[in-house]
Structure formats: C-alpha cells, structure tokens
Amino acid sequence: MNYKAICEIFRFLALKSGEAILNIYNSNNVEVLMKSDNSPVTIADKKADEIITRGLQNYFPEIPIITEEQVNSHILGHSVFFIVDPLDGTKEFIEGRGDFTVNIALVFHGEPIRGIVYAPARQRLFYTNENGEAVEEVGFFGVSKVGSIKRIKTALSDNKALRVVASKSHRDKKTDQYISKYSCKEFVSAGSSLKFCFIAAGEADFYPRFGPTMEWDTAAGHSVLSAAGGRVLQAENKKPLMYGKPNFRNPHFIADTANVILR
C-alpha cells in the first residue's frame, strides 16, 4: 500500500475541505438542517464531504469509503476502507466555536493505521505520516505550502495529577462520575476529535467518553493518538477499540497516554 500517496492526498483533501468550511463559517449565514437521527447538518458538512469523497474516489478507486454524510456508504464487510467525518463538531461550528475538525482515516483489519485531523478555525493540523509517526504541522501552512513538521508523543502521565480532556457539547453525569475516581489537576475543554490530538501532543492525559459516538467520529484521532504512543480502549473490558463494527457504532471508551492507571 502506498502510504506516502495516501498521506499526501489526506493532507490535500483535509486542507481543501477546511477552506470550504471556513468560507461558510465566516459568512455568518449558516443554514441548519436536521438529519433523520435529529443531529444537525449544514451545507459545510455536505460541501466538505463532496470534496473528500470525490478526491478519494479519484485517487484510490479500489478502496471503499465510509462517510458519515452518505448513508448508502455504510456497508460492512470491508477489511480495508477509508472512513470520513467531513465536519466533526457540527454543534461547535453552528455556535461559532472553533473546535470543529475535518477527519479522514484509513482502517486496515479493524485498526485505524493512518489518519488526519484538521481544525481549520484553530489552524491545527495533526496526522500520521507515511512512516506511521504522529506529527503536527505548525507555522504557516496551506494546500500548496507545507509548514514545519513536529513529531508529537504522549506525555508521561502523573497519576496523582492528571489532565482530563472532556467534551464541550457532550459532558454528562456518567462521565463526571468516572472522572471523580481519578486525581485530576486540570480539565481541558475541547470539542470534536481534537481531544485525541491534545493527548497525542502531550497537552492532556486522558479522555473518557460515555456518550454515543460513531466510528467516523473517532478513527482519525485514534490513529494519531496511537501513533503518538497512546491508546483507545473499550471502557467495559479495556480491550482495544476496533473498527468495522455493526452499524459503525462505538461502545463507551477511554483514550489515554497508555500510562494512566485505569479504573
């Protein structure tokens, strides 16, 4: 498999779709529709999905694509597939908060082995490179200009003073009850898949999620975190979170640096 080409195309499509999203975000005219599951969707979701889907189909026609915005793509049984959330954090997008992200990942036999997370409003870009290393691109960068590449890795967590990253939109009582079992010194608030990337970059220690998520919500961030030395485990049995599950629905999970003593 040509990982160099895959990573280059991931970056190009993430940045191109990020441009389209920002144009709509900055227009102050965001029309919100409701999907059949009562979750919101905007023209930005659809535009980004179109850019990414067409790009992946053009460059890698042999690899199936699972994308949130196209229900007819949600077909099980593929051992290798792309999985896409063109705009994770739609609520943050609608409310004018910048924690929304573009997410593209490659899944191989249940594991997300390459992925990219781009937060266009925050200008933060995380991905796995062709060698499977986790990096953040910093400084000035764009579609045609590569910024400085910085290798990232998880922190050595202090279990007596943990930094917890939690959702801005989906914090609930069960999550708070779980967090209360730990000795925490700091709460880092973040939306979308940036939570995985903050752990990967050493800016937080763990992220428990006891609310509903889908595989496209987590795959790209999971890939970056794993490459940085972290892990994503099912909350119930502490087994690795895998992909290609029935309905592409995730169980409750915990993402961490891999040296947090889980309870």
Disulfide bonds with the S-S distance in Angstrom:
none
